[in-house]
Amino acid sequence: MKMRSFWPLLMAGSLGAMGVQADTEERHQLLVGSYTAGQSQGIYRLQFDSRTGQIDANPLQVIKTDNPSWLTLSPDLTRLFVVNENGPGQKDPVGKVSSYAIDPKTHAISLINQVQSLGNEPTHSSLSGDGRHLLVSNYSVLEDPGGTLAVLPVGADGKLSPVVQLSSHQPSRVNPERQMSAHVHSAVSSPDGKYVFANDLGADKVFIYRYDPKANPELPLIAADPAFVQLPPGSGPRHLLFSADGKHAWLTMEMSAQVAVFDYQDGRLTQRQLVDLAAGKPQPGRAAAALHASRDGKFLYVSNRGTTNEVLVFAIDPAAGTLKELQRRSVEGDHPREFSLDPSGKFLLIANQKSNQIVVVERDPKSGLLGKTVQKMPMDAPSDLKFMLRQ
């Protein structure tokens, strides 16, 4: 019954911005990306109350677009870039990337343009350090053609130009079902913007590129030396996150359900620790996914999917960046693809993709521990959560 009562509200919201409310210290606007094979229409702009931990089910706006699975906000909050994770067998088989303008007063969102990603199932995007290029990870489920890293110029007006550079990698072929071709899952810039790190699940490597648009604007990525970080066979790297001080980085490895901890300096990642999310116990169908650090840099949160479906909480050693497990908490749903800490730090929002819900749980900012559930909101196939905040 809850699902049926919620979706008419979303349908009403698709007419455009509704009841626009300005953000306050307690109320914040939240963007939800999703997969659209079912009832979802695209991106949902919602209101979140940091006093109560409640998401208002009445959308401020619904942006109709196919499979907007990952959302990238510009630091000044004037642009939104979206990967349309299309591919063979879907209603739209062509992978695309969309650019949107954000109204500075209301946060209403309007389309600027859309271009092809030149690959199947683009699953992630991020901006280069200078904001001049969008780095798009074409995952590509099928072995042929395999995954690629695409580079698209971003104009001053937010308009995306066609892909100018496409990089491919050799697979590890360790897992015959998932690693017979490259599967670029994400790419992020180093804190100083001089390097780009591409995490390839199919290759068991993090590929390292120097970012130098001045040397060649058409080919801004140049293989670094060393050109990659070798990871354990069959581990399947997914997402990389740098610490706020830029001295450390953490990497989720999806297939082995592990987190690698690195020291970072000038384009080089040196592994310091390897954390097993299964804690040495058999764990069928495990799949490490998202990771995010608290704003104070004291805690790291990691989601593990498969049959486990939990969020793990780690304390971060301030000097070494190493991790100490504090808590394992059920997500009370299936397939926590992404999650987000709210701006107050008092709540954690979890996008349970396969159980079609967003779960909000309490968080203690001092201890980092997660508490009781305060809301379970129906949402069809949520895949990403982004608060609309300037960085």
Secondary structure, 3 states (H helix, E strand, C coil): CHHHHHHHHHHHHCCCCCCCCCCCCCEEEEEEEECCCCCCCEEEEEEEECCCCEEEEEEEEEEECCCEEEEEECCCCCEEEEEECCCCCCCCCCCEEEEEEECCCCCCEEEEEEEECCCCCEEEEEECCCCCEEEEEECCCCCCCCCEEEEEEECCCCCECCCCEEECCCCCCCCCCCCCCCCEEEEEECCCCCEEEEEECCCCEEEEEEECCCCCCCCCEEEEEEEEEECCCCCCEEEEEECCCCCEEEEEECCCCEEEEEEEECCEEEEEEEEECCCCCCCCCCCEEEEEECCCCCEEEEEECCCCCEEEEEEECCCCCCEEEEEEEECCCCCEEEEEECCCCCEEEEEECCCCEEEEEEECCCCCCEEEEEEEEECCCEEEEEECCCC
